[in-house]
Amino acid sequence: MSIEKGLKALVRQTTGKTPPKIHDLLRLAEMGGLQPDGETKALLIDINNMGVVTRYPDDLTRLSRLITRQRAATVLRTTRRIIPWIEEHFR
């Protein structure tokens, strides 16, 4: 969620408009003028896909099978890497 909020703030700064009510992190990055490299793009897609599952309660059982403690730690490390990348682009 913090990545999404950061990207929406960047979209606002870049376009001067209220960002759309979407959750697609890659699309928001592009709207904010970012051009993620292959690795960052893959990370954004992965986090985005996990977010879809958590927004819909019917998928919580599926999520509990997919997200191990190790997987959660990996996502946290990834988030800690992507947020500074977003911050670098603020004026």
Secondary structure, 3 states (H helix, E strand, C coil): CHHHHHHHHHHHHHHCCCCCCCCCHHHHHHHCCCCCCHHHHHHHHHHHHHHHHHHCHHHHHHHHHHCCHHHHHHHHHHHHHHHHHHHCCCC
